[in-house]
Amino acid sequence: MQRITSFQEETETLRQILFALQGESQQKKNEDIVHHRLPAYVQHMDRLGDTELDLVSSQRPANLTTPSRNFFSTFLPQGKRAPAKTPQASGSSPTQSSMGRKDTAANHVVKCKDPTPARESKQVFITGVTVESSTGTSRQRRQQDHEKERKELFSKPIQQNVERKGESSDSETHTEVTSDPTDSPTNPARGSADIGGGLEQPFIKLSQEEYGEHHSSIMHCRVDSSGRRVASLDVDGVIKVWSFNPIMQTKATIMSKSPLLSLEWATKPDRLLLLGSGVGTVRLYDTDAKKNLYEMAIDEAHPRILSLAYSPSGTSFVCSAAAHARTGSVSEAVSRVALPVSGKLLLWDTKTIKQQLQFSLEPGPVAINCTAFNHNGNLLVTGAADGVIRLFDMQRYESAMSWKAHDGEVYSVEFSYDENTVFSIGEDGKFIQWNIHRSGVKQSEYSLPQDATGPFVLSGYSGYKQVQVPRGRLFAFDSEGQHVLTCSSNGGLIYRLNKGETGLESVLPLGGHKAPVVTVDWCSAVDCGTCLTASMDGKIKLSTLLAQKS
């Protein structure tokens, strides 16, 4: 009986110990669960992806934060740029916001920690593993958020740019025009639309660049036949050969001991350049090799090479040689002599480097100021100091017709687009279209201001005045011959050629110059054209136009 009672007491004691051990184990288990619970910022890491991304972005260098946003904002005017995306509420920085959230979670972890070293180290290990896995999820989340933000940055500004493209172009043009006090204060596109009676603007000026390597007034500025290179000559005899596509870059600089008066690009091959001097020589210069290929002595009695024209066939060129001006100056235009200066018109063969023939100039030997071939080289038109235009048949090498065109000298002459007429500008300030099938018959006649026809005058301080007689091309046509580019006091001016009594219609002033423009050229390629305007201060403006097809 005593054994049974003793056994029951031992059993009860063991049961109490067992219950106590079970309770202690359960308490330890609960405590472990509490102390090893993931921190709040780890549990909700997927919800805090944006905040963490903001923190990372705020810690990057300033020049690496949002390059796409800054890039596209440059295409919009200053007052029309898209507002930057603000992920945080106003008054709080990303660093403060995200750090505040993490500090709160860290305080929560400290309160729940057990001071026991073993359990603390165990908690750190388990938390570290969990954080690593949660960080992988967060990284994926951040990547998704980054892709979303990137799409927004690349889509919104582009849409705004497309919608406001025309508006931005007008704004830029307006700013450029009003920056020059000599230009019209109105938008040239809108102004020309009003002039044209509400007609659509034929050209949009996309850009205007400046070539400023010359230090004196420009005489000639010509684009080669391929439209890749430009050759420009100033009054100091310095020639620059440069390209503008894709970037503006000087390819060669040509300097000569003797003065240079004229230049012309060869047609075949187009890398060759003809240079006419003031001492009776013509040089054939290779712009790629940057060296002279030949130097031809033309005529000692007529040393001034006033004009050069290369035949489209690529085998010959025409050279205009004149005696010294009786005024003793190449560019002096104040005093004029009654009798024209004597001159010759010669044809040279580029294969044999010999003079092929001399043209007969009736009524007498006279200085030829300008020359131009038609598209196939069968016709040659010239304008002389006696005001006479002469048309030559290049198959028979004889004069086909001639007529008195201007009172005073003929400064510039060109064939029309259809080559049934010839245009000329003379000292009398007239721009005339002539019918080549009927000698001396005017197709149309327009009066231009002196700043378009010359002589050109540049005034300065202390009574300084520079006068320059036109030497280069004074007008140039677009690819379809419907518009003409002329000189003006502050830039090129484009007119529409209208038939009948309406005359010339101003459609687009190019502007950009602070000195009179003395020569122009127009290089056309498909819908984009490049206008060159060169002035007396040595600056050359390159304006890129976009033709709007109606």
Buried (B, 14 or more C-beta within 10 A) or exposed (E): EEEEEEEEEEEEEEEEEEEEEEEEEEEEEEEBEEBBBBBBBBBBBEEBBBBBBBBEBBEEEEEEEBEEBEEBBEBBEEEBBBEEEEBBEEEEEBBEBBBEBBEEBEEBBEEEBBEEEEBEEBBEEBBEEBBEEBBEEBEEBBEEBBEEBEEEBEEBBEEBBEEBEEEBBBBBBBEBBBEBEEBBEEBBBEBBBEEBEEBEBBBBBEEBBEBEBBEBBBBBBBBBBEBBBBBBBBBBBBBBBBBBBEEBEEBBEBEBEEBBBBBBBBBEEBBBBBBBBBBBBBBBBBBEEEEEEEEBEBBEEBBBBBBBBBBBBBBBBBBBBBBBBEBEEBBBBEEEEEEBBBBBBBBBEBEEEEBBEBBEBEEEBBBBBBBBBBEEBBBBBBBBBBBBBBBBEBEEBEBBBBBEBBEBBBBBBBBBBEBEBBBBBBBBBBBBBBBBEEEEEBBBEBEBEEBBBBBBBBEEEEEEEBBBBBBBBBBBBBBEBBBBBBBBBBBBBBBBBBEEEEBBBBBBBBBBBBBBBBBBBBBBEEEEBBBBBBBBBBBBBBBBBEBEEE
